[in-house]
């Protein structure tokens, strides 16, 4: 079977499983689960792959809700990354229900037309929204022999090469001293005041940081009762930038806001930084192949408009170690910002399911290009390594 026939057959296989993939996506959407708790989603996807005739290794990389399935043998190795965790309060407002299911559909389609050359690997990746699950999977070696890692991200517009920012989380805890807020307030140390003073400093800092960088967060603890001087207050912050060197500088400037506030109010400051979520490096040769395949399927993929930025993803960490693909495919014709109730609702509509199937086909076709063309693999690695 030539390459064109393989792609046609792969599309037909995605369509033949379309109803099952739709039901799988909707079931995951109806039961949103947070990072590292995606037991229903992980089991549903893994069970489906096993029913389709491929063995699945569960608990991959030491993560309970990660899994791996594989078909073929030898090089090159193409990995489909499946995400399926949800967000607190707004459920599948990032569309992971369609993204994870599309990865399954693409993997099965390529498996069925592989004809014995190269390897395709499905990697079930938990905790994208919080926890950097892919970082643990990288450390466990699941990407060690991979030549291309591919997935798409759901959005409200199409974009071939989105700018996904590097990110570090900062946990802040102010420790004060409790006292009666009316009778003896002078006997206490107000942790909430310390936190809010730091927050005010942070708001001033945000006016003078680079326009492509972001700092935002929430207060997670503001005290226990209004008649008690708060002895503890806490916040969770995210610091983002497309520039790793500037991110390193910025996170220390953010911390300094709270260090100064702790000194001013007499609080004890406790803090911790997470691991860095790296910015996504879109691999140009892989992106060109995906764009051509999407166009053949009737979807034109525009490049990133100037000044456009997005959130952050641990797919960025994957893109630092192997050539990677992470385009955005719109699941709705009505503008709906990510991480919103409107986007969560859109992720269960027919348009989202249609895009899921198209995404599965485009990823499958791109994987077939990689498996068929050693020169594409070489160009992808050259681009990844900064060679010209």
Secondary structure by P-SEA (a helix, b strand, c coil): ccaaaaaaaaaaaaaaaaaaaaaaaaaaaacccccccaaaaaaaaaaaaaaaccccccccccccccbbbbccccccbbbbbbbbbbbcccccccaaaaaaaaaaaaaaaaaaaccccbbbbbbbcccccccaaaaaaaaacccccccbbbbcccccccccccbbbbbbbbbbbbbbbbcccccccccbbbaaaaaaaaaaaaaaaaaccccccccccccccccccccccccbbbbbbbbbbccaaaaaaaaaaaaaaaaaaaaaabbbbbbccccccccccccaaaaaaaaaaaaaacbbbbcccccbbbbbcaaaaaaaccbbbbbbbbccccccccccaaaaaaaacaaaaaaaaaaaaaaaaaaaaaaacaaaaaaaaaaaaccc
